[in-house]
Amino acid sequence: MTSELTAHEVVIPGLEELRVTVGAPADWETSFVEDPPFFLAQMPQDLAGPFGDNLIVNIERIGDDAPDELEELQGLIYAQAFASVPDFYAVDDRPHEVDGRPGWFRASLQTAPPGITAMNRQVFTLRGDLLVTLSLTTMAFRDPEASELFDAVADSCRILSAREED
């Protein structure tokens, strides 16, 4: 069962032209990591035991040499995952709307320290030259509840540019 979600606003320093609001489980601990900058929500240790789930929201500017079409970009991200993540196994990979605009969904399995299988679900979308990524990493044995949680978190995601606020 999905726990109640609490809304959080994510603004990355230097990229203030875009903000993301997203719901994270109300009982999870949240923080902003500064280097590299991203929003983190994680299951509290007393609930998680040694296998804590986490939610990451990231906004990053893509380089001039990166593809500006979402389908091309997702192919590059896919290739990078296979090249850099040990034991990466794609479970699902398809177009998926993110806050009413084209996006991409990817679910993958990988081995996480200390040798436990983790499931990573993520959606990402482009807003101009900014890539917005929402990732939920959970232990594979929590998969049924994590699937429901990811759907609720992804549905809560709103992306707003400074221009749209004016």
N, C-alpha and C positions, 0 to 999 in steps of 0.2 A: 504494500500500500504506500502510495506517495505521501510524504509528510507535507505539511503546510509550507508554502514557499514565501519567502520574504524578498521583496524587490531591492536590488542594489543597482546603483548607477556606476558605470565604469567609464572613466575618462583617462586616457593615457597622456602623460606630460609630453608636450610637443605635437600632439595630434588632437588638440582640443576641438578641431572642426567636426569631430564625430564623437557621439556618446552612445553607449549601449546600456539599456536597462535589462536586467535579467533576474529571474527568481532563483533563489538557492534555498535548499531546505532550511527552515527557521532554526533548527537545532545545530546546524553546521557552523564551524568557526570560519570567519572570513578575514582576509588580509589583502594588501596590495604589495606585490613583490616589485622591487624597484629595478633589478638588473638581471635579466631583461624585464621590462615592465609588463605585468599582467595582473589580473584579478584572480584570486584563489579562494575557493570555498572548500573546506574539507570536513569530512565526517569526524566528530570528536573521538579522541582515543578511547574513551570509556564505552562508546558504541561500536567502534570499529575493531577493537582488539589490534592485532598486528597487521591487519589488512584494510587500511583506510581508503575509502573512495574519495575522489576529489573532482571539482569542477574548475575549469580554467576558462577565462574569457580574455582574448587577446585582440588587440588592434595593431596592425603594423603597416607601414608604407611599403609597397612593393617597389623594387628597383626599376629603373628605366629599361633594363634588359629583360624583365619578367613579362610574360604574356599578359595582355590586357583583356583577353577573353577568358571567361570563367572555365570553360571546358578545357582549354589549353593549360590554364594554370593548375587545375586539379590534376591533370596528367603529370605535370612537373612535380607537384606535391606527392603524388602517388609514387613516382619513381624515386624521389628522395626518401620516402618512408621505407621502401624495399632496400635501398642502399644503406640506410643508417640505423634501422631498428632491428636488433637481433630477433629472430623468430617471428617476424611480421607475417601475419596471415590475414588477408582481406576477407571479410565475411559479407559485406554489403558495400556497394559503391554506386551511387546514382544521383541524378539531379534531384534537388529537394528545395522547395521554397523556404526562404528565410525572411521573416517579417514582410511577407507580401512581394518579395523580389527573388529573382533567380539565385539559387545557391546550390550547394552540393552536400550530400550526406555520405559519410564513410564510417563503417564499423569494422574494427579489426581486433584480432587477438594478438597478444605478444607476451613474452616472458618478462615479468617484473621482478626486481630483487625482492625477496630472496628465492627466486626460482618458482614463483607463483604465476599462474596464468591470469592475465588481466585483459579486460575488454575495454576498448576505447571507442566511444561513439563521438563523432564530431560533425558539426555543420559549419560551413564557411561560405562567405559571400563577399563579393567585391562592391565597394562603394567608391567609385572613382578609382584613385590609386591606393585605396586603403583596403586591406584584407581583414575581415572580421572573422574570428574563429571562436567557436564555443565547443569545448571538449569535456566529456564526462568519462573519467577512468574509474572502473569498478572491478572488483574481483569477479571472475567468471562464475563462481558459485552463487553470486547475488544477481545473476543475469535477469531473471523475470522481473524483480522489483526495480532493477536499474533501467530496464527498457521503458517502464512506465514513468520513472522519474525523468529520464532523458526527454521523453515526449513532452512532459509538463514544462520542463526547463526551456526546451526549444520553443514551445508555444508562447512562453512568457517573454521571449527575447524581442526587444524593440530597438531599432537603430535609427538615430536621428542626427542629421547633419545640422551644423550651425545655420546654414542657409534656410533649412526647413523651419527653423524656430522663428525666423524674422517675419 
